[in-house]
Amino acid sequence: MAGDKKKKAQGKQAPPLQGRRDAMRSQRLAAGEWFEKLVAVQARLRAPDGCPWDREQTHGTLRTYLIEEAYEVLEAMEGGDDAKFAEEMGDLLLQIVFHSQIAAEEGRFTVADVVRAVHDKMVRRHPHVFGEKRAKDAAEVLKNWEQLKREERSAAAKKKGEGEKKAESLMDGVSKALPAALEGLQLTRRAARIGFDWGDVDGVFEKLKEEAQELQRELGKETAKRVQRRDAESAEKNGMRSARVEEEMGDLLFAAVNLARWLEIDPEIALKKANAKFAARFRAMETQAAKSGKGLADVPREEMERLWDAAKVKEKSGAAAK
């Protein structure tokens, strides 16, 4: 009897020990081994007897997830939680593996092709590290990087028989699929690298003022025309704005992006933070209005301003306490 109990006890202790050994082995796995395991998992999910949801996905249906995961990585980065940051980067990596698996099934390319391509690109574009060329500073590195990109695009065009179709431009390679602020940032960065830029940040501020004044003038012209036509109020309600006003508004936003570049601030991230701040303050206003038994929509404008100022004070005092 005692012997049987001892055997049972030993049997119960074995799985945890084996589990600890497996955990220790998992911790010792190299990044490449974990990557291969992830690729195998995604291939299994896409197999005929795999996950129905995974099997239904296409490059098109996954587009939203790719963008969402990228933004969630940024949010986790700002949050300061390393475990969350690592988790979200893993989710983004999964999207790359997922798209590569779909392409592999269609015989187009594999995830190995993806990794090889970026590996070769990094080596090729860093001749000052992996070759004989030298770069004195980061600015020269970026200049060489752009030159190498142009040479690569030219070689690719010639390979496709497109070498004579159009002249190369420094603007080539900036994706039109980028959010507008990021596209503007990339375009102005490229122009600045060859000297097409203001001499100092004061010039950018002046440009910002100039664009704001031009927008105001255009709005004044439009309002005068509407008064003459006696339809200013109806046009305002219908959101009708002239193409000129839209153009001037775009110029003002573009100047703001240029200012962000000069200040070494990513305009997209800065705007995301401003959006989050506005939403938090507005929610605080709604909470305060509810405490007085009102909906925010029922509060007079002057009272809304007071609630807004109170939300700002509370936000700043909370930040100072941290």
Secondary structure, 3 states (H helix, E strand, C coil): CHHHHHHHHHHHHHHHHHHHHHHHHHHHCCHHHHHHHHHHHHHHHHCCCCCHHHHHCCCCCCHHHHHHHHHHHHHHHHHCCHHHHHHHHHHHHHHHHHHHHHHHHCCCCCHHHHHHHHHHHHHHCCHHHHCCCCCCCHHHHHHHHHHHHHHHHHHHHHHCCCCCCCCCCCCCCCCCCCCHHHHHHHHHHHHHHCCCCCCCHHHHHHHHHHHHHHHHHHHHHHHHHHHHHCCHHHHHHCCCCCHHHHHHHHHHHHHHHHHHHHCCCCHHHHHHHHHHHHHHHHHHHHHHHHHCCCCHHHCCHHHHHHHHHHHHHHHHHHHHHC
